Amino acid sequence: MAETRAAPASPPRWVFAVVVAAGLAVRLWQYAGNPSFWIDELALVDDVLHMPLRALLTGPLPLDQIAPPGFLAALKASAVWLGTDERALRAFPFACSLAAVLLFAAVARRALRPWTALLAAAIFSLLPLLISWTASVKQYSTDVAASLVVVLAALRLLERRLRPRDVALAAAAGVVAPWLSHPAAFVVAGCGAAVVGVRLRDRDRSAFGAVVAAVLAWAVSAGGAVQLARSILSDGTRDYMARFWAPALPDAGTLALVALGAVLLACRGARIAVVLLAPVALTLAAAGLHAYPFSGRAVLFLVPIFVLAAAEALALLVGGAARLGAPRPIAAAVLVAALLAAFATNLPVYQREEVRPVLRRLAQRLEPGDALYVIYGAKRAFSFYAPRAGIPASRATLGGCHRGDRRGYLRELDAFRGSPRVWVLIAHPAARLAEAPVIRGYLERIGTRRETIAETGASAELFDLSDPGRLSSAAAETVPIPAVAANDAYGCANGPIGRAPWE
């Protein structure tokens, strides 16, 4: 007689609590680490600090920024009530990232078997991609939280015994979400249609009218939010985003992984799978129509669904190992150890462009008479952080953007020929144009590097340009410049490196 394997008992509640607490703790770690604002954050911060609330909510944002009105209102409130430093302006995105951990745990417990839900919560809690956006004045952590709120509300609406209070809370969640997150419209539309479709298929008439009313409220709210977003989008920003994101379907490998995830979730049950997968399908359809990018941080709001599918795949691996004779606890422990090892190799605090510590250290090294040249990509960070570091703006020469003619940078540097101490601040150069190597290469031809202050994504480098012999060895118009792929000058007046009306 074949031996029947007993289903593993559910994990203790305290284990789930520990995993959730770890997710909250690492996000606090990232937030407390307080990385410098990077250029995209600085652009949105400039908009929030310089524009009145009414203009923020009802008109296009300078510097080609796009953000939902609820998120902008929260940032403005933070600036007014909490202050204008990094932690104050990141308070709302940070709160959303904490809420997302709790919301994901609730969704996972409804969508997956207990041990698989625990694994999913662990992945979500320790995923660097999500943790890195905890401390960022951008809406991506809010997108994740809003997506989870709607998914959880939709799963609640699938329940057979609904109280009026449950329907009202679910309706409120779907109504508010699109005003805090643009891609929440995909989640609202997909989950709303899925809920109605599932209830019709199941011929479940309990509270059906109330559920349909809630979904219609979702649709009206999402439609209004989308219409407002489209109406205030300037032609320039629309063109910039189309070039920056180049919306299109992902490559075949990504599509195959999405399809595999869909199959894995469908195996857990069609009712829940259709709710989870409908937003993914809508986003793919929008990408196919070149209306929304299915790539990068634009689809961060779908990561919770991808994590659920990944956890299901890993649980299948553990189950397969158990069927081959490996003890299930050992197979699971190996999986958890691999997850922890991966996290340990890439710990917070995650940084992008650390201009603030560079300028603080530079302020201690600047001597009277030193020249300071700031490349165009570092100008926004310099304007924000230099006064805080005690460096007067008048000390710096702000460089121009010369993406169409990189010799323009060298011509600007020629103005410092003969100076024994020239500091060059470099941040956010165009990597595809090899701007930083071109600038450094020329300075090393005509001068001598004396000192370097380097942090993640930013540096200040001191050059002596007073040696006549070295100065005579090269000139801006004749020095060789490495060839790069053909590129026009698009972008110098666009995006976060552009010029705002108040500048």
Disulfide bonds with the S-S distance in Angstrom:
Cys401-Cys492 2.12
